[in-house]
Amino acid sequence: MDAPTYVLEFEKPLRDLTKQLDELRQQSIETNVDLATEIHAIEGKIEATRRDIYSGLTPWQKVQIARHPKRPYALDYIRAICTDFQELHGDRQFKDDQALIGGTAFFDGEAVMIVAQQKGRDPKERVARNFGMPQPEGYRKALRLMRLAEKFGLPVLTFVDTPGAFPGIESEARHVSEAIAVNLREMAMLRTPTISVVVGEGGSGGALGIGVTDRVLIFENSYYSVISPEGCAAILWKDSAAAPKAADALKLSADHLEKLGVVDEVIAEPSGGAHNDPAQAAGALKYALHKHLNDLRGLDVEKLLDTRYERYRHLGVYEEAGAVRS
């Protein structure tokens, strides 16, 4: 099914009602018969169905929305909320990874550094961008740009949207795990304000490689997880069809992540997802970034680093077992 007519399984009742509404309107035009009462009734049913569907989405359904082919990608948001984006290329070691982009831009009139994972919109671009799965050179490019931002005192805004880092042989041969690990260490010590936004998929270390920031924001229907639901299902249940069960167990949706303290703010989306009104979604993102950047700019560097350290130091819980007595 192509992107313009893409309908998720749980959205089919809404699609059927919309089709009925279109047919009624066409019938009214062709027969010159007033069907206003019937049209109004269908419109009311559509609105009620929409509220019913989107107010009770399961974690798995939110994962599906996060992967929607019409969902705005990082470049869509960058173009909507920033000006004069100047992309910078290459890691100065191997090559330029198009799955991970970055460069300078102006946000609210202030210079910032952008680092973002970018998926492709059509088959050719998807292949060129490796379906949004960065390789080691992508993470090394990201680190180069973040160090450049630190040198010139620019805040860093990162946009997370990846199913995970590329797991191919060539990626492993060039040490993708090491590249991500170095980013985790260096981002923890970066002497400039940093904010990351999960705009779609936040898959595993591939997402975390640009996500160790002062503030972590997430769109309402995005997800952030140590593993994809399908991968978790294949390991625990030996069946990828158990992905809905895995999605629930992983607590990967925005509301769960906020309760657990993994993210600092959930950005509301238009009804049905950001792809239904990209301009509204971009406006909400711009407001959230403006608010958090203003907060972070008010901190001196040492306070910024201490606060960042405390944020990650207190994530999660652990228990110490009592001494074993013989």
URRAJO-V711268 format. One record per helix or strand. SS is the DSSP state (hx for helix, st for strand). FROM is the first residue (numbers start at 0). TO is the last residue. Records with the same first field share a line. If there is no record, write none. Layout:
SS: FROM-TO ; FROM-TO
This chain:
hx: 2-4 ; 8-30 ; 35-53 ; 58-65 ; 73-80 ; 122-127 ; 129-131 ; 135-151 ; 168-172 ; 175-187 ; 203-207 ; 228-235 ; 239-249 ; 253-259 ; 273-275 ; 277-296 ; 300-312
st: 82-86 ; 99-106 ; 109-116 ; 154-161 ; 193-202 ; 214-218 ; 222-224 ; 252-252 ; 264-266
